[in-house]
Amino acid sequence: MAAVVVALVAVWAGLRLFGEREFRQSNQPYFDKVDGIKVGMTKADVIRRMGQPDRKYTAANVPDDYYVEGYAFKRRKVDGEVLIYLGGMDLVAYIYVNRAGIVDDKFVGGS
């Protein structure tokens, strides 16, 4: 019985790894764009690279739950702005810009 369980877990892990690799490959252009966003870049640099965000909030108008429903997120306070990009196949990117207009964090997740 234990051997069967180990075999099933190994198959599941292999399928999951293959699925994640396929997911990354099918979304590679989007991942490449987001991977190019670095802490220390300006907001203008982000918009040149990514285009206009699908959603944008400032510290003054951000709702408590600004995260895109159904997608992964990292719970974080918005100090300046958050630029939210929906792209690729079921991906979201949150780019956090401080009050000086400089990227200080980012998060990319799936649905």
N, C-alpha and C positions, 0 to 999 in steps of 0.2 A: 504493500500500500504506500509506504513512504517513497519508494522509487517512482511510483506513478505520480505522486504529488510533486516530486522534484522535477520530473519530466514535464509536467503541465506548466509549472512555474517557468522553466527554461524556455518552453515554446512561447508562453505569453510574453516573457521579457524580450525574446527575439523579435516577435511581431511588433511589440511596442517600439523597440529601437528602430526597426525597419520603417515603421510608420512615421516616427519623428524625423528620420533622415529624409524620407520622401516628402514630408511636409516642408522641411527646410529647403530642399532642392526646388520644389514647385514655387516657393516664395523667395528664392534667392535674390532677385533684383530688389525686392522691397527690403529684405534684410541688409543688403549691401548699402542701400540709401541710409537706413537707420543706423547701421554700424558706423557710418561715416560721421555721424553727429557725436561730437566729443565735448566733454565738460570744458568750459573756457571759450567755446565758440559764441558768437553773438546771435541774437534772435534773427537778425538779417541773414546771417550765414545759414541758419536752419531753413528759413523760408526760401532762400535761393536753392538749397539742396532738395527740400521736400515739397515746395509749393505752399500755398495757403493751407492752414490747418482746417480739418473738418469741423472742429469745435475749438473754442478758445475761451478761457476764463482768466480774469484777473483776481488778485486777492480781494478786491472790493466787491466782485459780483459772483464769486464761486459758491455754488451750493454745497451743503455739507457732503452730499453724495454725488460728486461730479463724474464718477467713473462710468464708463460705457457699459450698460447693462448686458450681461452675458459674456463679458470678456474678463480676462485676468487683470489684476491691477496690484499696485503697491500702495498701501494706504500712506498718504503723505499730505502734509499741509502745503498749500500754495502760498508762497511768500510774495512772488511777483506775478508771474503768469504760468499757465500750463497750456501748451499747444497739443491738441489731440489729433492724431492722424489715424484714419482707418484705411488699411491697404492690404495688398496681397490677398491671400485667401484666409479669411477669418483672423486677421491680425489687427492689433491696436498698438500705437506708440504714444506714450505720454512724454513730452519734452518739457522739463521744468526750467524756467528762465527766472533769474532773480530780479530784484528791483533795478539793478544796473543794466539789465538787458543781456546778461551773460548766462549761458546754459550751466546749471549746477547739478542736474541729474536727468536721467531718462529711464524709462521702463518700456519694454516690449513684451507683449503677451498675446496669447491666442484666445479663442472662444471655447 
